[in-house]
Amino acid sequence: MNRHLLTAALLLSAAGCKKPETQAQPQKPAQSVAPPVKVETAAVEHSKMPKYLVLTGSLIPDRISEMAANVAGRVTATYVERGQPVKADQVIAVVDSKAAGFQAAAAVAQSKAAETQVDLARQDCMRADALFKEGALAKAEYERQKTQCSAQLYAANAAQAQADLAGKLAGDTIIRAPMTGIVGERYVNVGEYVQPSSRVASVYSINPVRVSISVPESVVPLVKEGQTLDLKVSAYPDRTFPATVRFLSPNLRATTRDLVVEAFAKNDERLLLPGMFATVLLSVGEEEQPTVPISAIKADGLVRRLFLVKDGAAFEMVVQTGVEREGRIAVLEPIAAGEKVIVKPPPGLHDGSAIQ
């Protein structure tokens, strides 16, 4: 029995002294290095570029007409909608003309009756003149008859004026556009009753469009009548619209100490809309600025970026840009002449990318 116990003890001891098997260590994956990106580069050049003073302005219509009915009645037809172009004298709406027609007919009849009374009064006056010269008519009676003749004549003139007015009101039942422009809003619908002062529609003349510009007191001497300005609006950030200064206010506003100037811009494409905020560029000479090819600028909304070449890698730089001229654009950040920029940055290029 003791021998069996001793054998078991030896077996357990041998098992405890056995060395554990070596565990396999996981191998780290080899790091892949992105190949250099092939790019095209161009040198930064310092060139004379126009220098602009940046002002602010708002676009307003050249003319606005809030059309009134100018007659009382029920609207029977409308012919325009918001945003529709119209020509001068084009029919906008029609008001029921029956009542106006009756009034015009009555006024004409009254005018005819008054003319008949005038004819009788003239005959009485001629007879009175003859009798007064013969001494057969007293002076007091003569003057009374002459006064009556004059009163009849004035009454006839008044009746004719009433007839003319009634005829005009009958014609006013057809409401026409006062000028060529764009319908801003139509205020009436068929079946509504309007008064002479009721608004019917608004018409805007927006070609050319006016630009109301705020000029600070310090730069007032730089603005002259007939001067050409450049406009930019956020709706079309890549376009510049020329404008010409037409009107200068004779005084500065006391609260803001600025001068209100109005310029006119052609608007054949109707891209410039009243109410838009405008950035106005006023040329004040030239200065030397860093320039790069336009294709080197990468636009991301309102943010502009370019990539410089630094030690074999792309160095991304957020920049503000200025004037474009002959395929190049001014950069408003300091960049040394001769530095290399990447032209037409390829997709996926980022700051630190290795380049070739």
SVG drawing of the C-alpha trace seen along z (x, -y; Angstrom):
<svg xmlns="http://www.w3.org/2000/svg" viewBox="-89 -156 101 158">
<polyline fill="none" stroke="black" stroke-width="0.4" points="0.0,0.0 2.9,-2.4 4.5,-1.5 1.5,-2.5 1.3,-5.9 5.0,-6.6 4.5,-5.9 1.6,-8.3 3.6,-11.0 6.5,-10.7 4.1,-11.0 2.5,-14.2 6.0,-15.7 7.1,-15.0 3.9,-16.6 4.5,-19.8 8.1,-20.1 7.1,-20.0 7.8,-23.4 4.8,-25.1 4.7,-25.4 5.7,-28.7 2.6,-30.7 2.8,-32.1 3.1,-35.9 0.8,-37.8 2.8,-39.5 2.3,-43.2 1.1,-44.1 3.6,-45.9 2.8,-49.6 1.9,-50.7 3.4,-54.0 1.1,-56.0 2.9,-56.7 3.7,-60.3 0.9,-62.2 1.9,-63.5 1.1,-67.2 1.6,-70.2 3.2,-73.2 3.6,-76.9 5.6,-79.7 4.1,-82.5 4.6,-85.9 4.4,-89.4 2.5,-91.6 0.9,-95.0 -2.8,-94.4 -5.7,-96.9 -6.3,-98.0 -9.9,-98.3 -11.7,-99.9 -14.5,-97.7 -17.8,-99.4 -21.3,-98.0 -24.5,-98.7 -28.1,-97.5 -29.9,-96.9 -33.1,-98.9 -35.4,-99.2 -34.9,-102.1 -38.6,-102.9 -41.6,-101.4 -45.2,-102.1 -48.0,-101.1 -50.9,-101.2 -54.3,-102.4 -57.7,-101.5 -58.6,-105.2 -62.3,-104.1 -64.9,-102.4 -66.4,-99.1 -66.1,-95.3 -63.1,-93.6 -64.2,-91.6 -60.8,-90.4 -57.1,-90.2 -54.3,-89.6 -51.0,-89.5 -49.2,-87.4 -46.2,-88.0 -42.9,-88.1 -44.5,-88.6 -42.9,-91.1 -45.3,-93.8 -45.1,-96.6 -46.3,-100.2 -50.1,-100.4 -50.6,-96.7 -53.9,-95.8 -53.5,-94.7 -57.1,-94.4 -60.6,-95.5 -63.3,-96.9 -67.0,-96.7 -67.8,-99.6 -71.6,-99.6 -72.1,-102.1 -69.4,-104.3 -71.0,-104.1 -74.4,-105.2 -72.7,-108.1 -71.0,-109.2 -74.2,-109.0 -76.0,-111.1 -73.2,-113.7 -73.3,-114.0 -77.0,-114.5 -76.7,-117.3 -74.0,-118.9 -76.3,-118.9 -79.1,-120.4 -76.8,-123.1 -75.6,-124.0 -79.3,-124.5 -79.7,-126.9 -76.6,-128.8 -78.0,-129.3 -81.2,-130.8 -79.2,-132.9 -77.1,-134.3 -80.2,-135.3 -81.6,-137.0 -78.3,-138.9 -78.3,-140.0 -81.9,-141.2 -81.1,-143.0 -78.1,-144.7 -80.3,-146.0 -83.1,-147.2 -80.5,-148.9 -79.0,-150.8 -82.4,-152.0 -83.2,-153.1 -86.1,-150.8 -84.5,-148.8 -83.6,-150.1 -79.9,-149.7 -80.8,-147.5 -82.8,-145.1 -80.0,-145.1 -77.3,-144.1 -79.6,-141.4 -80.0,-139.8 -76.3,-140.0 -75.5,-138.4 -77.9,-135.6 -76.3,-135.0 -72.9,-134.7 -74.2,-132.3 -75.7,-130.1 -72.4,-130.0 -70.5,-129.0 -73.1,-126.3 -72.6,-124.9 -68.8,-124.8 -69.3,-123.0 -71.6,-120.5 -69.1,-119.8 -66.3,-119.3 -68.5,-116.8 -69.1,-115.0 -65.4,-114.8 -64.7,-113.6 -67.4,-110.9 -65.9,-109.8 -62.5,-109.6 -63.7,-107.5 -65.4,-105.2 -62.1,-104.8 -60.3,-104.2 -62.2,-100.9 -59.5,-99.4 -56.3,-99.5 -53.1,-99.6 -49.4,-99.4 -47.8,-102.8 -44.4,-101.6 -42.4,-98.7 -41.3,-96.4 -41.9,-93.4 -45.0,-92.8 -44.0,-92.7 -47.4,-91.7 -51.1,-91.7 -53.3,-92.8 -56.8,-92.2 -58.8,-89.2 -61.9,-88.8 -65.0,-89.7 -63.4,-92.1 -64.8,-95.6 -62.3,-98.4 -62.3,-102.1 -60.3,-104.7 -57.5,-104.5 -57.3,-100.7 -54.0,-99.1 -54.2,-96.9 -50.7,-95.8 -47.0,-96.9 -44.7,-97.2 -40.9,-97.3 -38.5,-98.7 -35.2,-96.8 -33.2,-97.4 -31.1,-99.2 -31.1,-98.5 -30.0,-101.1 -27.3,-100.5 -27.5,-102.5 -23.9,-102.7 -22.7,-103.8 -19.5,-105.7 -17.5,-106.5 -16.6,-110.1 -12.8,-109.4 -13.1,-108.2 -15.8,-110.6 -13.2,-112.5 -12.5,-109.2 -16.1,-108.9 -17.0,-110.9 -20.0,-111.1 -19.5,-108.9 -17.0,-106.7 -17.2,-102.9 -17.6,-100.5 -17.6,-96.7 -20.4,-94.9 -20.4,-91.4 -23.4,-89.6 -23.4,-86.4 -25.9,-84.7 -23.2,-84.9 -19.8,-84.9 -17.8,-84.2 -19.3,-87.2 -18.6,-90.9 -21.2,-93.4 -20.1,-96.9 -22.0,-100.0 -21.7,-103.7 -22.0,-106.4 -25.0,-108.6 -26.1,-110.5 -24.3,-111.7 -26.2,-113.0 -25.4,-116.6 -24.9,-115.8 -23.6,-113.1 -26.0,-111.3 -25.5,-112.7 -26.1,-109.4 -23.6,-107.3 -21.3,-110.0 -21.5,-108.4 -22.5,-109.6 -25.3,-107.9 -24.3,-107.4 -26.4,-105.8 -25.0,-103.9 -26.7,-102.2 -26.0,-98.7 -27.3,-97.1 -29.5,-94.1 -30.4,-92.5 -30.3,-89.0 -32.4,-90.1 -29.8,-88.5 -29.6,-91.5 -32.7,-91.7 -33.9,-94.5 -33.1,-93.8 -29.8,-92.0 -26.8,-93.0 -23.9,-94.1 -20.1,-94.3 -18.9,-97.3 -15.3,-97.5 -13.9,-101.1 -10.6,-101.2 -8.0,-103.4 -4.9,-102.6 -2.6,-99.6 -0.2,-97.8 2.2,-94.8 0.6,-91.6 1.4,-87.8 -0.5,-86.2 -1.1,-82.5 -2.9,-80.8 -6.7,-80.8 -6.7,-77.0 -4.4,-76.8 -7.3,-78.1 -9.6,-75.4 -13.0,-76.8 -15.1,-75.3 -18.1,-77.5 -16.8,-80.9 -13.5,-79.4 -10.5,-79.5 -7.5,-77.2 -4.2,-76.6 -1.4,-74.1 2.2,-75.2 5.1,-72.8 7.2,-72.4 10.0,-69.8 8.3,-67.4 4.9,-67.6 1.7,-69.6 1.2,-72.4 -2.5,-73.5 -3.1,-77.2 -6.5,-79.0 -6.3,-82.4 -8.2,-85.4 -8.2,-86.2 -8.4,-89.5 -8.6,-90.7 -8.4,-88.4 -6.4,-89.4 -5.1,-87.5 -5.6,-84.1 -4.0,-84.9 -5.6,-85.9 -4.2,-88.0 -3.6,-86.4 -4.0,-88.7 -1.7,-86.7 2.1,-87.2 3.7,-84.6 7.3,-84.9 7.8,-85.2 9.1,-82.0 7.4,-79.7 5.7,-76.8 1.9,-76.2 0.1,-73.1 -2.1,-73.8 -5.4,-71.9 -5.0,-70.1 -6.1,-66.4 -8.9,-64.9 -7.8,-63.5 -4.8,-65.8 -4.5,-67.0 -2.1,-68.8 1.1,-66.7 0.5,-64.5 3.8,-63.4 4.0,-64.8 6.0,-64.2"/>
</svg>
